[in-house]
Amino acid sequence: MNKTLFIVALTLLSYQICFSQEKTTDSTATESVKGTWDLNLDLASRYIWRGQAWGGNYPVAQLYGTYNLTEKLSLGFWATHNFQKQSFEENDFGAEYRGYQEIDLVANYAFTNYLTTSLQYYYWPTTEKVEGVSNKLFDFGNTGVSTLDLMLMFDFSEYKLPLWFTWSTFIAGNDYRYKDEFDEKGKQNFTSYAEVGYNFDLPASIKLSPVVGAVFNNKAAYYTYGDPDKISFVNIGAKASKEFKLSKKSTMPIWVSYTHNGASRQFAVPETTRSIKSNYVVFGATFNLTN
């Protein structure tokens, strides 16, 4: 982890500013109590986000949580690292990601007990210096590693309907589409993603959560595992989890998830992503602590 990322993470932890949204599903919890917090650590076999594999097939550690400033407003963070130093690895199809690290800053505001808006800052600096890539914080240019994501999150569990829906649009950052080869700046694409999921309670206290997620207007190819010219169902799958209580304030869910990326990739950009496999199985355990 580079020095900047390490300092940011320590600063966040010192203030216990936490974000509990599980980024692998973009699901949302609406219940909050002023002054409460939770802290979570995921240990997973790899990192899959919205149908995309980040950092190759390497185990990851992910730290995240929330701090509720008021009944409606919460702040937080989410971080991941796969402990690989080499950013890219050459193969028969070109270069693929190897080392990966990311930290996100989040602000959530609950308008109602079923509707929350979320502003999320994604920062994924390369694990080593890469020519043509700027690792500066809050650099939203087309060579930067920052994106600002505005989300609407609906959760109807308070109405005894275990259904959630999210809509996500990138409003700033490295999400540029190019008019032609001479356009160095490009235009902001405002790539959008929608996801719907449902929770089932199974015997033996197992929870099953199927999900369907699709990418819209992917002309900027931000989702490199998606189709750039049509709606792309990149995240079709399910997650099964079972929670074990460790203490009064601590739990440990164990889980397994399956993700199918349904993009055709016939015209995928870059061309090397056409060969990427589209089915993923991830195993993991979460250590949870609340106050």
N, C-alpha and C positions, 0 to 999 in steps of 0.2 A: 504494500500500500504506500503511495507516495506521501510526502510530508504534508502537503496541503490537505489531502483527503483525511489523513490521520488527525490533524488538528481540528478540522471541522467535526469529525465524529466525536472527539473528546469534548469539544465545546457543547455539542448537543446533549451528550450524556450527562454532563455536569448540571445542566438545567432540567434534565429529565423531560425533554420535549420529545414525545413519542407519537408514533403513528401505527395503528394496529391493522390497517387495511392490508390484506394479503395480496401482494402485487401479482402473484401468479394467477389469481382469479378475478381481480378487481371487484370482489364482493364488498359489501359495506355493512357496518353495524351502526344503528342509529341511537342506541341507548347511551347516554352520557350523564355523568354527575359532576358538578363543579369541583375542581380540586383533585379528582381521581386520576390515576395513571396506570398504565400497564406496560410491561417490557417483555419482549418475546425474542427468542433465538431459534431459528430454523437451521437444522442440519439436513441437507438434501443431497441426493445423488447427482443432480445437475440443476441448472437454472433454465427454465422455460417460461417465457413471458409472451402472452398473446400469440401463441403458436410459433414463437421464434426461440431458437436455442442461442444463448449467449455464453461465450467462454468455453465452447467445446463440451466434451463429455467428461467434465471434471466435477468432483464434489464441491459444494459451496456451503458457506456459512452466511446466514442472513439475520441481521439484527434490526428490529423495528418495534414500534410502540406508539402510544398516544398520551398526551397530557390535556385534560379538559379544563380550559381556562374559564369557561362558563357552561351553562346548560346546553348552549348551542354551538360554541366555538371551541375547536380543538386544534392544536399544533402538533407536528410530528416529524418523524424521519423514517427512512427505510434504507438499508445498506446491504450490499452483497459483495463477496470476494471469493474467487476460486483458487487463490494462493499460487497462481502461475505468473511468472515474471515476463515471459515472452508474449508479446501482444498478438502476433500472427504466426501461423505455421504453414509452410509451403506444402502443397500436395498436388495430385494429378490434375486438379481443377483450378489451380491458382493458389490463393491464400485464404485461410479461414481463421476466425478468431480463436485464440488460445487463452491468454490471460485476460481476465475481465474483472473490473471493479466498478461500483456505482454507489452513489449516495443521493437520496431524494429528500427534498424539504417540502413539507405539506401544510396547508391550512384548510380546514374543513369548517363549513358553517351549515348547520341543520335548520332549514326553513320550517320543516314540519317533522313529525315523527316517521315520515316515509320518504322525504326528499332532502338530500344533502348536496351542496355544491362543494367542489374540491378544486383547489389550485395547487398543482404539483410541479415542482422544479426537478427535472432529471439531470444528473451530472455524472457522466461516465468517462473519466479520464483514462487514456491508454496507460497500460502498466509499464511501458517504456516509451522513450521519445520516438515519435513517428513523424517523418517529414510531411509537412502540409496539414498537420493536425494541431489545433490550438487547445491546450489543456487548461486555459484560463477559466476561472469561475465566472459565471454569468456572461460568457461570450456567446451571443446568440447569432453569430455570423455563420456563413456556410462552411467554414472550416472548424467551427467550435464543436464542443461535446456537451452542449446544453440544449434542453428543450423545455418549454413551458406548456403544460397540459391542463386544460380546463375541462372539468368533468361534472356531469349531473348524475347522481346516484340515487336510485329509487329502491327502497327496501320495504316490502309489505308484510314483514313478519309480525309487526305489531297488530295487524289485522287478521292474524292466524292464517296468513297466506305466505308460505315460505318461498317467496319469489323475489328476485332482484333483477334490476335492469340498470345498465350504465351507458352513458354516451360520453365520448371523449373526443376533444378536438385540440390539436396542437395550435397554439396561438402565437408562438414565437420560438425561435431556435432553428436548429439545423434540419429544416423541413422545406427545402427549396426545390422547386422544379425549374428547369432551364428551357428558355425559348429556343435556343440553338446553341451550337458549340462555341459561339463567340460571347455568349451572355455569362459573364463571370459571376455576377451577383445572383441572378435568378429571382424568382418570385415566391413569396410565402405560399405554400400549398394548402395549409389548413387541413391536413389529413385527419380523417375522423374514424373512430372505431366504436362499435356498439356490441354490447354483450348482454345476454339474458341467461339466468341460471335459476335452479330450483333445488331446495333441500328436502330430502326424504329421510325419515327416521326408520332404520331397519332393526331387526332383532339384534340382541347383544349390544345395544347402545351404539350401533354403527350408523354414521351419517353418510349418505350418498348425495353428491351434488353434481348433477349433469350441467353442462354449460355449452352455449353456442355463441361464438364471437365472430364478427365480420369487419373487415376493413373497407372503407369507402374512399374514393378519390385518391388512390395511392400513386398518383403520377410522380410524386417526388421520390418514390421508392424508399421511403423511410422504413416501411416494413419490407425488408429485402427478401423475406420468405413469402411475400404475397404477390398477387398479380397487379401490375401497374395500370391496367386499362379497363378494369371491371371490378365489381364487388367481389371480395375475396373472403371466403369462409376459412379463416386461418386457425381458428380455435374451436374445435369440436371435441368434446371429451367429457370426462367425469372424474370426480375425486371421492375416495372413500376414506373416512377417518374414524378413529375411536379414541376417546379421551380417557386418560388415567389421572386420578387426583393424587398429587404428591403430598400436599398439605392444604391447610385452610386457604392459603393465598396462591398456591402454585398448582398448575396442571401440566400434563404432558400428552398432547394428542400425537398419535402416530398415524401416518397417512400414506396412501399411494394414489397417484394420479395418472390418467392416460389422456394424451392430447393427439388429435389428428389434425394436420394442416391440410385443408382441402383445396388450396390454390393449385391451379394447373401448372403455373410457372412456365408456360409455353413461351412467353415473351418477358420472362423475368429479367430484372436489371439489378445487379450485374449478371451476366450470362452464367457465371459459375454457380449461381444459386439454383439453377434448374436441376442440378443433380442432388440437392440436399434432401435427405430422407424426410418423410412427413409424418412419422408416428413416433411418439415418445412416451416412455413409462418412467416416472420419477417416484422414488421412495424418500420418505423423510420423517423426521420427528421434530416437534416444537416444544420448547420449554417456555412456559408462560408464568409471569409473576405480576400480581396486581396488588394495589394497596387496599 
